[in-house]
């Protein structure tokens, strides 16, 4: 049996998506997503905890994200975890865990207006494409 690497998040964008094009005109977009959990502690006090996630989308999905999502927007994201390492200019080893996005649904814009007649916008990988050449 093969393993499963699936992440589902609902949160708010902490910054506008940063779109750039890599060698071969491959689109990559990244942004941070905040998910907030509210619970009561042992003393009955309400506690709020925010977790920040690094999100990356590739190719046409990256272009869709850059056009549709803005800082503060509430979004549903499906993807998978990926951890990568590199050595910075000072020679320090760095590690980052990212969510490689596979699809998203815009739930609510920052100004609390919905994104259209269906109150959401959904974008996902093209099921008719073999999606070859994806860097993951």
HUZI-V44961 format. One line per field, one symbol per residue. ss: DSSP state (2 for helix, 1 for strand, 0 for the rest). phi: phi as a letter, one per 20 degrees, with the letter a starting at -180 (. if undefined). psi: psi as a letter, one per 40 degrees, with the letter a starting at -180 (. if undefined). A space follows every 50 residues. Layout:
BEGIN
ss: ???
phi: ???
psi: ???
END
This chain:
BEGIN
ss: 00000011111110000111110001111111111111110000011111 11111111222222222200000111111111111110000011111111 111111110000000000001111000000000000
phi: .eecccccccadfebffdebdegnlefccbadcdddddbdegenefddcd ddcedccdlfffffgfeddcgnfebecdabfbdccbdffenefdccdcde fdbbcfebfgemeeerfemacdcbgffeeelfnffc
psi: hiihghhhihahheiihhhihihefhhhiiiihhhhhhihadeeihhhhh hhhhhhiibdddddddddiiheihihhiaiihhiiihideehhihihihh hdiihhdhideeiieadeeihhhiiheeiefiehe.
END
